Structures are given as C-alpha cells and as structure tokens.
Amino acid sequence: MTKIMRQSRYFLKTSKTKPAEDVSVNAILLEQGGFVQKVLAGVYSYLPLGWKVLSKIENIVREEMGAIGGQEMFMPSLHPKDNWQATGRWEGLDILFKIKSQHGNEYALGPTHEEIVTPAALPVINSYKDLPLAVYQIQTKFRDEPRAKSGLLRGREFRMKDLYSFHADEQDLLEFYDTIAIPAYQNVFKRLGLDAILTEASGGTFSKFSHEFQVEIGNGEDTIYICEKCGLAKNKEIFEEGVKCTKCGSDKYRETVASEVGNIFPLKTKYSSAFNLTYTDAEGNKKDVIMGCYGIGTSRLMGVIVEKFHDGKGIIWPESVAPFKVHLLAFKGAQEKAEIIYNDLLKAGIEVLYDDRDVSPGVKFADADLIGIPYRIVVSEKTLAQESVEVKKRSEVEVGLVKIKELSSVIK
C-alpha cells in the first residue's frame, strides 16, 4: 500500500504542455495534472489520480441517494432495439448511438435508462402496496453529441447517476420531488463545495417545468436568470422580460452564465404506459404507475469543480473530493525523516501522496500546485533543525511551521 502512494511509483505524469485542441480550464488542468487522458473527442480515460476524485464524488452521491431511500442497482449499457422502439425514441432521439452486430441484431448504447428500468419494475410493482419505490444507478452513458467539447463538461461517453421513482399518483410524486429529491441534491452539491442554483427549465412533454441545478462558472454554456430576492433561477429557454418569480413573485433578476450539474423532472406515465407498468389500487382498479427521473452528471461535476476551484498554478480541490489529503514533499538530506513522517501519517488514517522523486524543489512545488491536493507538507534539512515541517494549504498563501510530533493532529 505504501509503495503505490509514492509519486515515483504512481501511474502519474504531469505535463507543462497545454493540450492543443482543448481550451476549457478543466480539460487543460486535468490533462496536465495527470488526472485524465483524452482518447478521442468527448472520451477520456480516468487515470488513478482522476479515478480517486471521481470515486469520491460518486460515493457522496451514493450516500445522499441512500439517505432518501434510493436502492442502488446496475443496468446494462447495451440495450435492445425493441425497448427503444416501444417508446418511440429509436428514431426520435438524435443523440442515440446505434450498433448493428455481425449477426444482424441492432442495439442502442444507453444515453439514459428509462427503457431498461421501467420493464425491470414489471415483476416488482403490482399493487399500490408496492409503492412508492426509488432505485438508482451510477453508470457510463453514451451520447452521440455532434460537437463534444469543454473537456468533461460535454462528452460522448460520461458517468451519470440516474434515480427513478415510482408512485401511485402525481401528488406522491410531487411530494417526493419537492421535499425529498431537491433537498438531497442540495446536500450533494453542498458537500462538494458547490453553490448549486435551483433553476426552472422547460418541462418538455412531461410537465410545465423541470428543474436544473446550475453552478456559476466563467465559461458556462447556459444563461440563467437568478431572482434577486429568493435565489430561484430560470433558464434562458423559458425566461421572458417582466415574468415574475414562481416562488416569491419578484420580477428582479440577475443574468449570469452557469453549467448544469443536475436535472430532475416528472416522467408521469410516458414510460409506464409504453411498457404496461400498472398497479392495482385499493378499489381493485388498474392504473399506470407515475414516474420521476433525477440525474446527476458525476464526471461533469468533476469538470465543474475544476472550473470553479483553480488559480494560475493549477487545481484547488475541495477536501471532500481531493485524491489525497496531503502531498508530502521530501527534499535532499531529509528523505529518511520524510519516510518516518509518511508512515506515521498513513497509520493515522491520513491519505498521502509522497513525492519521493529525485527532481528539483521547483519541479516538486510546481507539480504540487498543479495537482491541487489540499495540504502540502515540506520536509527539509532547514525545517528539521527546528523539529518541524513546513505546512501550506493549497487554498491559502501563508506557509507555517508545525512541530513533527503535532503534525497528525493538526492535519486531522
């Protein structure tokens, strides 16, 4: 375990060269920092450093979905054509990847999973006593985007959490939507260090409104209008001058650009009717199950976090999702003591990336700033003379000395 946390042994190579085709901050810093590797437009490999970040994001999502009664499952990416024909989306969804096998069978690569989760509920839901239910998954999705761009913000292959809820009536759906799903989403984003803005968006064929969760970033692809009184926003697609806020009645808005990190909307009976997903009510009548859908782009979140938290030197990860808590740098003449400190931190349960490489201090400092781990600890002959180490938070300018014997408790 200790060997793989040594930077000399880690599957990591930083770069001073900016990727030629990518101009977005997240694409540049994540590739230069050795978090991801671009395979083709909109498709990335998550290297060990990046996979640690993505896994932490997804575990926070798991905890909050579990807290509201969501049951985790895992559905396939390869979908039968018949399911998509049943809902009319085989021809109607323009970003659907379609595959024809050597045996002549046709399949879709799942961009979303209503066509799979709805028939999966057929043997489970029969009576009103079986409702409500909520299941979710975190899965790789595929969308044939005409122009994949902005690094992790818009991909052809990406990670997403999608939760589906099943209800006996619309009132139960709305109660889950308003009092359970929205607060759970706000908890997720708060834990990630993001101030996500609840935003009304077009509801399409399902309802008057759906809701997005938007984060203000400099190069956001969406324009939103935020109510200056209560903070509820409207997407540009449904905004009209003079329209009043549906929450507080104000007509004063602030325009800004933002990036969507989550989307929730009622499905009602669109998919349950397509697959004959019904239940028997208390009077013995058969009725279509009412459904809702709740998505969070977990890989997209990783990109948004980088867009939000960086400076001219690199990434500044929030502690909740940082790949490690401490970046330990050992300088010449202090390696032996650094080894002891490294092992002591590990024993204290602190995640450490130990830069034991034989490179210059300048290279180590530059890589530490680029990678953006929350705490940097420097062990040098100068600090050891005072039985101390140098400690700096990535988000702060000041550098302080901490006694070695107090280091674990200070970092914790």
Buried (B, 14 or more C-beta within 10 A) or exposed (E): EEEEBBBEEBEBEBEEEEBEEBEBBBBBBBBBBBBBEBEEBBEBEBBEBBBBBBBBBBBBBBEBBEEBBBEEBEBEBEBBBEBBBBBEBBEEBEEBBEEEEEEEEBBBBBBBBBBBBBBBBBEEBEEBEBBBBBBBBBBEBBBBBEEBBBBBBBBBBBBBBBBBBBBBBBEBBBBBBEEBBBEBBBBBBBBBBBEBBBBBBBBEEBBEBBBBBBBBBEEBEBBBBBBEBBBBBBBEEBBEEEEEBEEEEEEEBEEBBBBBBBBBBBBBBBBBBBBEBBBBBEEEEEBBBBBBBBBBBBBBBBBBBBBBBBEEBBBBBBBBBBBBBBBBBBBEEBEEBBBEBBEBBBEEEBBBBBBBBEEEEEEBBBBBBBBBBBBBBBBBEBBBEEEBBBBBBBBEEEEEEBEBEEBBEEBE
